[in-house]
Amino acid sequence: MSTAVYDTLILSDVHLGSEVSRAADATRMLRENRFRRLILLGDIFSDLNFRRLTKEHWKFLGYIRKLSNPKRGVEVVWVEGNHDCGLVDVMSHLVGVPAYEEYSWDYQGRRHVAIHGHQFDRFVVNNALLSAFGTFLHLQLQKLDFKGKCFSRYVDRLNTRWLRLSAKVCAGAVEHARNLGAARIFCGHTHIPLAHQEDGIEYFNSGCWTDARPTYITVDAEGVRIHEYHERADDRDSREERSQADSESAEFVTDAGLLEDIEYESVGR
């Protein structure tokens, strides 16, 4: 478990509701780190259909709700992505997290900006219906894919490269940061982690939690770092055992929000 206390931890593109979502690993990663601020940088959900959420997906949301409790001393913000667009009110009520289209903060005298990145993807902006249909097809492909979902993940990476999303989002983000006078800008959306510097502006992409190599970002006094999450063998074995006992998502919802998790470990203390 990490002993460092980061100023900010950023993750994006968990895609809850998708069969390739690694929500359990994302929850485990959050438990293993300490931070003062958590930014959920968009596409936390795959779509608006909550029926697709599994037990592990609800556990992720439950842990986010606990982190958002003021007593924990952790600032939690959610930046809206194109897949979870329209969930602002639902998300805020469900897990008690404020939602933004774009979020900025100052750290060590430098302005930092977090924006999901689909705003710089002209295909998504100009073809909303076609993009939504593509998401639907990909979800159906995941159901037909073999164990491990290797083909689904390959198609996702191929789509990103075909549309040249990494380069396009990076260029748009750097220009956006320049207009705002920001020193650093963080995006998700492309599912490909990336660090780039141009004209004194630092751009970082947080990658995703649907790939075989999920990544996240930390910011502290030593700078910005992109981390790759590595699953331990004992974690994998215990997860396979738990998957046999998955129940309906409704069991994890209460009138007040999400069921409390008795295994909560203090974060940011």
Secondary structure as the mmCIF struct_conf table of DSSP 4:
data_model
#
loop_
_struct_conf.conf_type_id
_struct_conf.id
_struct_conf.beg_label_comp_id
_struct_conf.beg_label_asym_id
_struct_conf.beg_label_seq_id
_struct_conf.end_label_comp_id
_struct_conf.end_label_asym_id
_struct_conf.end_label_seq_id
STRN STRN1 VAL A 5 LEU A 11
STRN STRN2 LEU A 16 LEU A 16
TURN_TY1_P TURN_TY1_P1 GLY A 17 GLY A 17
BEND BEND1 SER A 18 SER A 18
TURN_TY1_P TURN_TY1_P2 GLU A 19 VAL A 20
HELX_RH_AL_P HELX_RH_AL_P1 ALA A 23 GLU A 32
STRN STRN3 ARG A 34 LEU A 40
BEND BEND2 GLY A 42 GLY A 42
STRN STRN4 PHE A 45 PHE A 45
BEND BEND3 SER A 46 LEU A 48
HELX_RH_3T_P HELX_RH_3T_P1 PHE A 50 ARG A 52
HELX_RH_AL_P HELX_RH_AL_P2 LYS A 55 LEU A 67
TURN_TY1_P TURN_TY1_P3 SER A 68 SER A 68
BEND BEND4 ASN A 69 ASN A 69
HELX_RH_3T_P HELX_RH_3T_P2 PRO A 70 ARG A 72
STRN STRN5 GLU A 75 VAL A 79
BEND BEND5 ASN A 82 ASN A 82
TURN_TY1_P TURN_TY1_P4 HIS A 83 GLY A 86
HELX_RH_AL_P HELX_RH_AL_P3 VAL A 88 VAL A 95
STRN STRN6 ALA A 99 TYR A 100
BEND BEND6 GLU A 101 GLU A 102
STRN STRN7 TYR A 103 TYR A 107
TURN_TY1_P TURN_TY1_P5 GLN A 108 GLY A 109
STRN STRN8 ARG A 110 ALA A 114
BEND BEND7 GLY A 117 GLY A 117
HELX_RH_3T_P HELX_RH_3T_P3 HIS A 118 PHE A 120
HELX_RH_AL_P HELX_RH_AL_P4 ARG A 122 ASN A 126
HELX_RH_AL_P HELX_RH_AL_P5 ALA A 128 LEU A 144
BEND BEND8 ASP A 145 ASP A 145
HELX_LH_PP_P HELX_LH_PP_P1 PHE A 146 PHE A 146
TURN_TY1_P TURN_TY1_P6 LYS A 147 GLY A 148
HELX_RH_AL_P HELX_RH_AL_P6 CYS A 150 TRP A 162
TURN_TY1_P TURN_TY1_P7 LEU A 163 ARG A 164
HELX_RH_AL_P HELX_RH_AL_P7 LEU A 165 LEU A 180
TURN_TY1_P TURN_TY1_P8 GLY A 181 GLY A 181
BEND BEND9 ALA A 183 ALA A 183
STRN STRN9 ARG A 184 CYS A 187
BEND BEND10 HIS A 189 ILE A 192
STRN STRN10 LEU A 194 GLU A 198
TURN_TY1_P TURN_TY1_P9 ASP A 199 GLY A 200
STRN STRN11 ILE A 201 ASN A 205
BEND BEND11 TRP A 209 ARG A 213
STRN STRN12 THR A 215 ASP A 220
TURN_TY1_P TURN_TY1_P10 ALA A 221 GLU A 222
STRN STRN13 GLY A 223 GLU A 228
HELX_RH_AL_P HELX_RH_AL_P8 ALA A 233 SER A 243
TURN_TY1_P TURN_TY1_P11 GLN A 244 ALA A 245
HELX_RH_3T_P HELX_RH_3T_P4 SER A 249 PHE A 252
STRN STRN14 VAL A 253 THR A 254
TURN_TY1_P TURN_TY1_P12 ASP A 255 ALA A 256
STRN STRN15 GLY A 257 LEU A 258
TURN_TY1_P TURN_TY1_P13 ILE A 262 GLU A 263
#
